[in-house]
Amino acid sequence: MKKLIFVCTGNTCRSPMAEGLLRSLLGPDCGWEISSAGVHASDGLPASSGAAAALRDQGLDISGHRSRRLTPALIRGADLIVTMTGSHRAAVLALDPKSEGKVFLLKSFGIAQSAADIYDPAGEALDVYRRVRDEIDAALPDLILYMKEDLK
């Protein structure tokens, strides 16, 4: 089974939302283990209330999520690492420079191949979390195509 890790800062907002959204789109028998981690995460924290509420709006439950810090071992064990910002990508590469070919910004897939970052909604109002959720959700179809086509 291939492994994908979404990466953000604290692993309580953006990457858990991306993880929950992608899991729901792919289903349990997709051949991928989908997880997340944070470059500055404390282990064991739940998803933020805003992230949980934004996904609950979509019928998704991430209440069981617990944060974890990104480690070199996690990076080495992953087939694909998808970051929320350019600084997250740089942090991954600082931990494991050999991972360059498998670390991508979420918005870098598809025709647009944008280098745009996903905004951090930490501490913001629920409508901001919803906008970030929708931004992540809009980027996932191109990621899924990459997973299916380029990583066979």
Order of alpha helices (4+ residues) and beta strands (2+ residues): beta-alpha-beta-alpha-alpha-beta-alpha-beta-alpha
